[in-house]
């Protein structure tokens, strides 16, 4: 079982309580449609809430390449978010310009590890806004 599968299983078993390495973090589960496969993929992600919207960050822990879920959302912006026991349909859009800068700065202030991810990645980390349908 992969790391993401273990976190997803624990999240669902605890009705959305963050456990293990994410203990105390704001965590959601994002189910996106594979860009190439067309199959559903679920990924646990740390999120920021902004004006009622959910915001996630394609940091991939500071890896040099964007995560697969980002490419999935670019190909298929409709997705499902699990927040605790709730399943919420969303549409994803990539934040740009001043909005992206504001949201990423807010996340770095809240979770300083994101500044390290940004330095390590050597790329602009995409910020994705998930709007409830």
N, C-alpha and C positions, 0 to 999 in steps of 0.2 A: 504494500500500500504506500502511495506517495505521501510526501509531507502535506500537500494540499488536501488530499483525500482524508488524512487523519484529522486535520484541523476542521474540515467540513463536517466530518462525522461527529466530532466532539461538539461543535457549534450546534448542530441539529439536536444532539442528545441532551444538551443543556438549555434548550430553548433560547439560544442566542447569547449565552454567556461566553465571553472571551476567556479561553483557557490556554495553558501552556505558554509558548513564547509570546502570545498576544494578550496575556492576562492584563486587564486594565485598559486595553485599547478599544477604540470604537471600531467594531468589525462588522462587515456585512458579507453575504455570499452573493456573488454575481454569476448568473448563468447566462452565458452568451452562446451564440451559434457559431460553430467553427467556420472560419473564412473559406477554407478549402473543403473540409469534410461535410459541413452542413449539420454536424452532430452537436448536441448540447455539451457545454463544458462549464463546470462550476469552479470558481476561484474565490478563496477568502481574501478580502481586501480591507485594509484600514481606510476609513473614510472621514470626511469632514462634512458637516451639515452647514449649508449656507442658504439663508433665506428660504428654508423649506426644501431645498434641493440637496441631493446627495452628490458628493464630489469625490472622485477617486484619482489616484496618481499612478501613472505607468512607470514606476521607478524600477521595478524588478530587482529591488535590493541593491541598486547601483550598477547593474550589469550594463554593458555597452549597447545592448540591443533592447528594443521595446519588448514588453511581454506579449505572449500570444493573444491574451484576452483583448489587448488594445487593437490588434489587427482584426480580430473577430468583430469588435464593435464598429470598426471603420467599414467593414464589409456588410454587416448586419446590425444596425444601430438599435433594433428592438431587443430587449433583454428582460430578465427577471432578477429582481433583487430580493433576497431574504434578509429581513431585519427581525431578529428573534423568530417568533412563529409566523410572522406576516410575510406573505409573498406579494411583491409589488411589481407590476409591469412598468417598465421605464423605456425611454428613448434616450440614447446617448448622443452627446455632441462634444466636440473638442473645443475647449476654451482657448481663446486667442488673445493676443495683445495685453492691454491693461487688466482685463478680467483674469487671464491666466496668471499674470504676475501677482495680482492681489491674492488669488486663491492659494498659489504656491507659497507665497510669503506667510500667509496665515497658517498653513500647514507646517512650515518650517518652525514657526514660533511655537506652535502647539507640540510638535514632535521634532525636536532638533535633529534626530537621525536622518530626516529627509534632506537636510543640508549636506550631510555626509554622502547620501545616495547621489545627490546632484554632482558633487565634486568627483566622486568615484566614476560615475557613468560617462562623463565627458560628452554628454549630449543634453539637449533640452528635454526635460522630462514632461511628457504630455499630461495635461490636466483634463479629466473627462467629467463633464457634468451629466448626471443622470436625472432626467426630468420625469416625474411621475406622469403616467398616462391617465 
